[in-house]
């Protein structure tokens, strides 16, 4: 009987983390001036909800990692 409580608690924790990551990806994607990989924020939220860690990692890799070419400002040396 006690294992059902712990199982429910673990499932709720995983679901809440998943929803938090999805919301974070959606909000960050809406803040960007251009679409990442030409995908709208709702698609990124969909991907990060159904593939939580991999979707979040792919979004970060395509947008926030050092692999993304960025325009240099005149103050960058």
PDB file as gemmi writes it, atoms N, CA and C in Angstrom:
CRYST1    1.000    1.000    1.000  90.00  90.00  90.00 P 1                      
ATOM      1  N   UNK A   1       0.809  -1.192   0.000  1.00  0.00           N  
ATOM      2  CA  UNK A   1       0.000   0.000   0.000  1.00  0.00           C  
ATOM      3  C   UNK A   1       0.856   1.261   0.000  1.00  0.00           C  
ATOM      4  N   UNK A   2       1.959   1.232   0.717  1.00  0.00           N  
ATOM      5  CA  UNK A   2       2.831   2.403   0.795  1.00  0.00           C  
ATOM      6  C   UNK A   2       3.546   2.647  -0.531  1.00  0.00           C  
ATOM      7  N   UNK A   3       3.755   1.593  -1.316  1.00  0.00           N  
ATOM      8  CA  UNK A   3       4.443   1.767  -2.589  1.00  0.00           C  
ATOM      9  C   UNK A   3       3.601   2.563  -3.582  1.00  0.00           C  
ATOM     10  N   UNK A   4       2.264   2.506  -3.463  1.00  0.00           N  
ATOM     11  CA  UNK A   4       1.399   3.297  -4.336  1.00  0.00           C  
ATOM     12  C   UNK A   4       1.562   4.788  -4.049  1.00  0.00           C  
ATOM     13  N   UNK A   5       1.726   5.116  -2.775  1.00  0.00           N  
ATOM     14  CA  UNK A   5       1.946   6.513  -2.405  1.00  0.00           C  
ATOM     15  C   UNK A   5       3.242   7.031  -3.009  1.00  0.00           C  
ATOM     16  N   UNK A   6       4.319   6.264  -2.866  1.00  0.00           N  
ATOM     17  CA  UNK A   6       5.617   6.695  -3.387  1.00  0.00           C  
ATOM     18  C   UNK A   6       5.618   6.729  -4.911  1.00  0.00           C  
ATOM     19  N   UNK A   7       4.964   5.790  -5.537  1.00  0.00           N  
ATOM     20  CA  UNK A   7       4.866   5.781  -6.994  1.00  0.00           C  
ATOM     21  C   UNK A   7       4.103   7.011  -7.490  1.00  0.00           C  
ATOM     22  N   UNK A   8       3.005   7.328  -6.825  1.00  0.00           N  
ATOM     23  CA  UNK A   8       2.241   8.521  -7.183  1.00  0.00           C  
ATOM     24  C   UNK A   8       3.065   9.781  -6.981  1.00  0.00           C  
ATOM     25  N   UNK A   9       3.802   9.847  -5.903  1.00  0.00           N  
ATOM     26  CA  UNK A   9       4.642  11.002  -5.615  1.00  0.00           C  
ATOM     27  C   UNK A   9       5.741  11.169  -6.670  1.00  0.00           C  
ATOM     28  N   UNK A  10       6.361  10.076  -7.074  1.00  0.00           N  
ATOM     29  CA  UNK A  10       7.410  10.128  -8.099  1.00  0.00           C  
ATOM     30  C   UNK A  10       6.831  10.543  -9.444  1.00  0.00           C  
ATOM     31  N   UNK A  11       5.691  10.009  -9.805  1.00  0.00           N  
ATOM     32  CA  UNK A  11       5.052  10.368 -11.077  1.00  0.00           C  
ATOM     33  C   UNK A  11       4.676  11.845 -11.088  1.00  0.00           C  
ATOM     34  N   UNK A  12       4.138  12.358  -9.990  1.00  0.00           N  
ATOM     35  CA  UNK A  12       3.797  13.778  -9.909  1.00  0.00           C  
ATOM     36  C   UNK A  12       5.038  14.662  -9.992  1.00  0.00           C  
ATOM     37  N   UNK A  13       6.136  14.224  -9.382  1.00  0.00           N  
ATOM     38  CA  UNK A  13       7.376  14.997  -9.456  1.00  0.00           C  
ATOM     39  C   UNK A  13       7.911  15.030 -10.888  1.00  0.00           C  
ATOM     40  N   UNK A  14       7.901  13.894 -11.561  1.00  0.00           N  
ATOM     41  CA  UNK A  14       8.383  13.845 -12.949  1.00  0.00           C  
ATOM     42  C   UNK A  14       7.490  14.683 -13.853  1.00  0.00           C  
ATOM     43  N   UNK A  15       6.193  14.614 -13.660  1.00  0.00           N  
ATOM     44  CA  UNK A  15       5.271  15.404 -14.474  1.00  0.00           C  
ATOM     45  C   UNK A  15       5.447  16.907 -14.237  1.00  0.00           C  
ATOM     46  N   UNK A  16       5.654  17.291 -12.992  1.00  0.00           N  
ATOM     47  CA  UNK A  16       5.832  18.720 -12.717  1.00  0.00           C  
ATOM     48  C   UNK A  16       7.154  19.240 -13.285  1.00  0.00           C  
ATOM     49  N   UNK A  17       8.209  18.435 -13.236  1.00  0.00           N  
ATOM     50  CA  UNK A  17       9.482  18.833 -13.855  1.00  0.00           C  
ATOM     51  C   UNK A  17       9.321  18.943 -15.364  1.00  0.00           C  
ATOM     52  N   UNK A  18       8.592  18.005 -15.945  1.00  0.00           N  
ATOM     53  CA  UNK A  18       8.340  18.032 -17.385  1.00  0.00           C  
ATOM     54  C   UNK A  18       7.564  19.289 -17.777  1.00  0.00           C  
ATOM     55  N   UNK A  19       6.542  19.641 -17.024  1.00  0.00           N  
ATOM     56  CA  UNK A  19       5.774  20.844 -17.323  1.00  0.00           C  
ATOM     57  C   UNK A  19       6.617  22.097 -17.144  1.00  0.00           C  
ATOM     58  N   UNK A  20       7.487  22.108 -16.152  1.00  0.00           N  
ATOM     59  CA  UNK A  20       8.359  23.260 -15.937  1.00  0.00           C  
ATOM     60  C   UNK A  20       9.324  23.438 -17.111  1.00  0.00           C  
ATOM     61  N   UNK A  21       9.945  22.353 -17.566  1.00  0.00           N  
ATOM     62  CA  UNK A  21      10.850  22.439 -18.712  1.00  0.00           C  
ATOM     63  C   UNK A  21      10.115  22.885 -19.973  1.00  0.00           C  
ATOM     64  N   UNK A  22       8.912  22.381 -20.168  1.00  0.00           N  
ATOM     65  CA  UNK A  22       8.118  22.780 -21.326  1.00  0.00           C  
ATOM     66  C   UNK A  22       7.792  24.265 -21.284  1.00  0.00           C  
ATOM     67  N   UNK A  23       7.388  24.749 -20.126  1.00  0.00           N  
ATOM     68  CA  UNK A  23       7.068  26.173 -19.995  1.00  0.00           C  
ATOM     69  C   UNK A  23       8.313  27.035 -20.191  1.00  0.00           C  
ATOM     70  N   UNK A  24       9.447  26.586 -19.667  1.00  0.00           N  
ATOM     71  CA  UNK A  24      10.686  27.349 -19.818  1.00  0.00           C  
ATOM     72  C   UNK A  24      11.105  27.433 -21.282  1.00  0.00           C  
ATOM     73  N   UNK A  25      11.000  26.344 -22.009  1.00  0.00           N  
ATOM     74  CA  UNK A  25      11.344  26.345 -23.434  1.00  0.00           C  
ATOM     75  C   UNK A  25      10.387  27.245 -24.200  1.00  0.00           C  
ATOM     76  N   UNK A  26       9.106  27.178 -23.903  1.00  0.00           N  
ATOM     77  CA  UNK A  26       8.124  27.996 -24.617  1.00  0.00           C  
ATOM     78  C   UNK A  26       8.361  29.488 -24.369  1.00  0.00           C  
ATOM     79  N   UNK A  27       8.580  29.865 -23.120  1.00  0.00           N  
ATOM     80  CA  UNK A  27       8.801  31.281 -22.801  1.00  0.00           C  
ATOM     81  C   UNK A  27      10.084  31.782 -23.445  1.00  0.00           C  
ATOM     82  N   UNK A  28      11.139  30.986 -23.394  1.00  0.00           N  
ATOM     83  CA  UNK A  28      12.396  31.405 -23.998  1.00  0.00           C  
ATOM     84  C   UNK A  28      12.287  31.486 -25.519  1.00  0.00           C  
ATOM     85  N   UNK A  29      11.580  30.557 -26.118  1.00  0.00           N  
ATOM     86  CA  UNK A  29      11.411  30.583 -27.574  1.00  0.00           C  
ATOM     87  C   UNK A  29      10.582  31.789 -28.009  1.00  0.00           C  
ATOM     88  N   UNK A  30       9.625  32.211 -27.199  1.00  0.00           N  
ATOM     89  CA  UNK A  30       8.838  33.400 -27.542  1.00  0.00           C  
ATOM     90  C   UNK A  30       9.659  34.675 -27.415  1.00  0.00           C  
ATOM     91  N   UNK A  31      10.661  34.693 -26.545  1.00  0.00           N  
ATOM     92  CA  UNK A  31      11.500  35.881 -26.364  1.00  0.00           C  
ATOM     93  C   UNK A  31      12.464  36.092 -27.529  1.00  0.00           C  
ATOM     94  N   UNK A  32      12.773  35.038 -28.252  1.00  0.00           N  
ATOM     95  CA  UNK A  32      13.743  35.141 -29.339  1.00  0.00           C  
ATOM     96  C   UNK A  32      13.143  35.898 -30.505  1.00  0.00           C  
ATOM     97  N   UNK A  33      13.987  36.643 -31.202  1.00  0.00           N  
ATOM     98  CA  UNK A  33      13.509  37.444 -32.325  1.00  0.00           C  
ATOM     99  C   UNK A  33      13.279  36.587 -33.576  1.00  0.00           C  
ATOM    100  N   UNK A  34      14.021  35.508 -33.708  1.00  0.00           N  
ATOM    101  CA  UNK A  34      13.834  34.634 -34.867  1.00  0.00           C  
ATOM    102  C   UNK A  34      13.564  33.226 -34.368  1.00  0.00           C  
ATOM    103  N   UNK A  35      12.871  32.456 -35.190  1.00  0.00           N  
ATOM    104  CA  UNK A  35      12.570  31.082 -34.815  1.00  0.00           C  
ATOM    105  C   UNK A  35      13.833  30.240 -34.842  1.00  0.00           C  
ATOM    106  N   UNK A  36      13.962  29.366 -33.860  1.00  0.00           N  
ATOM    107  CA  UNK A  36      15.074  28.441 -33.814  1.00  0.00           C  
ATOM    108  C   UNK A  36      14.757  27.285 -34.766  1.00  0.00           C  
ATOM    109  N   UNK A  37      15.633  27.042 -35.711  1.00  0.00           N  
ATOM    110  CA  UNK A  37      15.419  26.037 -36.758  1.00  0.00           C  
ATOM    111  C   UNK A  37      14.113  26.270 -37.508  1.00  0.00           C  
ATOM    112  N   UNK A  38      13.683  27.527 -37.575  1.00  0.00           N  
ATOM    113  CA  UNK A  38      12.462  27.912 -38.266  1.00  0.00           C  
ATOM    114  C   UNK A  38      11.218  27.222 -37.713  1.00  0.00           C  
ATOM    115  N   UNK A  39      11.230  26.912 -36.420  1.00  0.00           N  
ATOM    116  CA  UNK A  39      10.075  26.302 -35.769  1.00  0.00           C  
ATOM    117  C   UNK A  39       9.487  27.292 -34.778  1.00  0.00           C  
ATOM    118  N   UNK A  40       8.170  27.430 -34.743  1.00  0.00           N  
ATOM    119  CA  UNK A  40       7.554  28.360 -33.795  1.00  0.00           C  
ATOM    120  C   UNK A  40       7.657  27.841 -32.353  1.00  0.00           C  
ATOM    121  N   UNK A  41       7.451  28.713 -31.381  1.00  0.00           N  
ATOM    122  CA  UNK A  41       7.575  28.314 -29.971  1.00  0.00           C  
ATOM    123  C   UNK A  41       6.645  27.175 -29.563  1.00  0.00           C  
ATOM    124  N   UNK A  42       5.455  27.112 -30.142  1.00  0.00           N  
ATOM    125  CA  UNK A  42       4.528  26.043 -29.775  1.00  0.00           C  
ATOM    126  C   UNK A  42       5.072  24.667 -30.164  1.00  0.00           C  
ATOM    127  N   UNK A  43       5.763  24.594 -31.285  1.00  0.00           N  
ATOM    128  CA  UNK A  43       6.348  23.312 -31.706  1.00  0.00           C  
ATOM    129  C   UNK A  43       7.475  22.910 -30.756  1.00  0.00           C  
ATOM    130  N   UNK A  44       8.298  23.886 -30.342  1.00  0.00           N  
ATOM    131  CA  UNK A  44       9.353  23.574 -29.382  1.00  0.00           C  
ATOM    132  C   UNK A  44       8.769  23.112 -28.054  1.00  0.00           C  
ATOM    133  N   UNK A  45       7.666  23.718 -27.632  1.00  0.00           N  
ATOM    134  CA  UNK A  45       7.006  23.284 -26.398  1.00  0.00           C  
ATOM    135  C   UNK A  45       6.462  21.865 -26.548  1.00  0.00           C  
ATOM    136  N   UNK A  46       5.888  21.569 -27.700  1.00  0.00           N  
ATOM    137  CA  UNK A  46       5.373  20.221 -27.972  1.00  0.00           C  
ATOM    138  C   UNK A  46       6.500  19.186 -27.914  1.00  0.00           C  
ATOM    139  N   UNK A  47       7.624  19.508 -28.559  1.00  0.00           N  
ATOM    140  CA  UNK A  47       8.767  18.579 -28.572  1.00  0.00           C  
ATOM    141  C   UNK A  47       9.320  18.385 -27.166  1.00  0.00           C  
ATOM    142  N   UNK A  48       9.450  19.476 -26.418  1.00  0.00           N  
ATOM    143  CA  UNK A  48      10.030  19.338 -25.078  1.00  0.00           C  
ATOM    144  C   UNK A  48       9.065  18.670 -24.106  1.00  0.00           C  
ATOM    145  N   UNK A  49       7.753  18.696 -24.380  1.00  0.00           N  
ATOM    146  CA  UNK A  49       6.811  17.990 -23.512  1.00  0.00           C  
ATOM    147  C   UNK A  49       6.844  16.485 -23.754  1.00  0.00           C  
ATOM    148  N   UNK A  50       6.869  16.081 -25.014  1.00  0.00           N  
ATOM    149  CA  UNK A  50       6.821  14.653 -25.315  1.00  0.00           C  
ATOM    150  C   UNK A  50       8.188  13.976 -25.284  1.00  0.00           C  
ATOM    151  N   UNK A  51       9.257  14.743 -25.388  1.00  0.00           N  
ATOM    152  CA  UNK A  51      10.621  14.225 -25.267  1.00  0.00           C  
ATOM    153  C   UNK A  51      11.362  15.143 -24.291  1.00  0.00           C  
ATOM    154  N   UNK A  52      11.100  15.015 -22.994  1.00  0.00           N  
ATOM    155  CA  UNK A  52      11.515  16.044 -22.032  1.00  0.00           C  
ATOM    156  C   UNK A  52      13.001  16.382 -22.043  1.00  0.00           C  
ATOM    157  N   UNK A  53      13.845  15.459 -21.739  1.00  0.00           N  
ATOM    158  CA  UNK A  53      15.269  15.797 -21.641  1.00  0.00           C  
ATOM    159  C   UNK A  53      15.906  15.997 -23.002  1.00  0.00           C  
ATOM    160  N   UNK A  54      15.563  15.157 -23.944  1.00  0.00           N  
ATOM    161  CA  UNK A  54      16.169  15.302 -25.271  1.00  0.00           C  
ATOM    162  C   UNK A  54      15.652  16.555 -25.977  1.00  0.00           C  
ATOM    163  N   UNK A  55      14.364  16.863 -25.848  1.00  0.00           N  
ATOM    164  CA  UNK A  55      13.827  18.072 -26.462  1.00  0.00           C  
ATOM    165  C   UNK A  55      14.423  19.336 -25.862  1.00  0.00           C  
ATOM    166  N   UNK A  56      14.568  19.344 -24.548  1.00  0.00           N  
ATOM    167  CA  UNK A  56      15.183  20.487 -23.874  1.00  0.00           C  
ATOM    168  C   UNK A  56      16.645  20.630 -24.284  1.00  0.00           C  
ATOM    169  N   UNK A  57      17.357  19.523 -24.358  1.00  0.00           N  
ATOM    170  CA  UNK A  57      18.770  19.557 -24.744  1.00  0.00           C  
ATOM    171  C   UNK A  57      18.939  20.020 -26.189  1.00  0.00           C  
ATOM    172  N   UNK A  58      18.095  19.545 -27.090  1.00  0.00           N  
ATOM    173  CA  UNK A  58      18.190  19.946 -28.493  1.00  0.00           C  
ATOM    174  C   UNK A  58      17.890  21.441 -28.622  1.00  0.00           C  
ATOM    175  N   UNK A  59      16.885  21.924 -27.901  1.00  0.00           N  
ATOM    176  CA  UNK A  59      16.590  23.356 -27.947  1.00  0.00           C  
ATOM    177  C   UNK A  59      17.779  24.167 -27.445  1.00  0.00           C  
ATOM    178  N   UNK A  60      18.348  23.748 -26.329  1.00  0.00           N  
ATOM    179  CA  UNK A  60      19.512  24.466 -25.786  1.00  0.00           C  
ATOM    180  C   UNK A  60      20.685  24.412 -26.761  1.00  0.00           C  
ATOM    181  N   UNK A  61      20.934  23.254 -27.344  1.00  0.00           N  
ATOM    182  CA  UNK A  61      22.044  23.082 -28.268  1.00  0.00           C  
ATOM    183  C   UNK A  61      21.880  23.959 -29.503  1.00  0.00           C  
ATOM    184  N   UNK A  62      20.670  24.065 -30.006  1.00  0.00           N  
ATOM    185  CA  UNK A  62      20.428  24.839 -31.216  1.00  0.00           C  
ATOM    186  C   UNK A  62      20.357  26.341 -30.960  1.00  0.00           C  
ATOM    187  N   UNK A  63      20.163  26.734 -29.705  1.00  0.00           N  
ATOM    188  CA  UNK A  63      19.982  28.152 -29.487  1.00  0.00           C  
ATOM    189  C   UNK A  63      20.970  28.790 -28.508  1.00  0.00           C  
ATOM    190  N   UNK A  64      21.312  28.134 -27.439  1.00  0.00           N  
ATOM    191  CA  UNK A  64      22.110  28.770 -26.395  1.00  0.00           C  
ATOM    192  C   UNK A  64      23.541  28.255 -26.283  1.00  0.00           C  
ATOM    193  N   UNK A  65      23.905  27.250 -27.027  1.00  0.00           N  
ATOM    194  CA  UNK A  65      25.262  26.723 -26.908  1.00  0.00           C  
ATOM    195  C   UNK A  65      26.236  27.573 -27.716  1.00  0.00           C  
ATOM    196  N   UNK A  66      27.505  27.272 -27.592  1.00  0.00           N  
ATOM    197  CA  UNK A  66      28.520  28.014 -28.338  1.00  0.00           C  
ATOM    198  C   UNK A  66      28.605  27.555 -29.799  1.00  0.00           C  
ATOM    199  N   UNK A  67      27.843  26.558 -30.172  1.00  0.00           N  
ATOM    200  CA  UNK A  67      27.824  26.099 -31.560  1.00  0.00           C  
ATOM    201  C   UNK A  67      27.041  27.042 -32.471  1.00  0.00           C  
ATOM    202  N   UNK A  68      26.212  27.887 -31.881  1.00  0.00           N  
ATOM    203  CA  UNK A  68      25.383  28.808 -32.661  1.00  0.00           C  
ATOM    204  C   UNK A  68      26.224  30.006 -33.079  1.00  0.00           C  
ATOM    205  N   UNK A  69      26.298  30.290 -34.373  1.00  0.00           N  
ATOM    206  CA  UNK A  69      27.033  31.489 -34.793  1.00  0.00           C  
ATOM    207  C   UNK A  69      26.278  32.741 -34.367  1.00  0.00           C  
ATOM    208  N   UNK A  70      26.997  33.669 -33.817  1.00  0.00           N  
ATOM    209  CA  UNK A  70      26.392  34.905 -33.349  1.00  0.00           C  
ATOM    210  C   UNK A  70      27.068  36.088 -34.021  1.00  0.00           C  
ATOM    211  N   UNK A  71      26.321  37.157 -34.163  1.00  0.00           N  
ATOM    212  CA  UNK A  71      26.907  38.379 -34.687  1.00  0.00           C  
ATOM    213  C   UNK A  71      27.749  39.004 -33.589  1.00  0.00           C  
ATOM    214  N   UNK A  72      28.926  39.449 -33.963  1.00  0.00           N  
ATOM    215  CA  UNK A  72      29.792  40.082 -32.989  1.00  0.00           C  
ATOM    216  C   UNK A  72      29.470  41.572 -32.927  1.00  0.00           C  
ATOM    217  N   UNK A  73      29.400  42.060 -31.717  1.00  0.00           N  
ATOM    218  CA  UNK A  73      29.201  43.493 -31.571  1.00  0.00           C  
ATOM    219  C   UNK A  73      30.570  44.172 -31.655  1.00  0.00           C  
ATOM    220  N   UNK A  74      30.590  45.454 -31.722  1.00  0.00           N  
ATOM    221  CA  UNK A  74      31.860  46.162 -31.864  1.00  0.00           C  
ATOM    222  C   UNK A  74      32.680  46.139 -30.575  1.00  0.00           C  
ATOM    223  N   UNK A  75      32.062  45.663 -29.478  1.00  0.00           N  
ATOM    224  CA  UNK A  75      32.782  45.601 -28.220  1.00  0.00           C  
ATOM    225  C   UNK A  75      33.398  44.239 -27.949  1.00  0.00           C  
ATOM    226  N   UNK A  76      33.101  43.241 -28.800  1.00  0.00           N  
ATOM    227  CA  UNK A  76      33.710  41.916 -28.639  1.00  0.00           C  
ATOM    228  C   UNK A  76      35.138  41.938 -29.171  1.00  0.00           C  
ATOM    229  N   UNK A  77      36.044  41.374 -28.403  1.00  0.00           N  
ATOM    230  CA  UNK A  77      37.457  41.332 -28.817  1.00  0.00           C  
ATOM    231  C   UNK A  77      37.894  39.915 -29.046  1.00  0.00           C  
TER     232      UNK A  77                                                      
END                                                                             
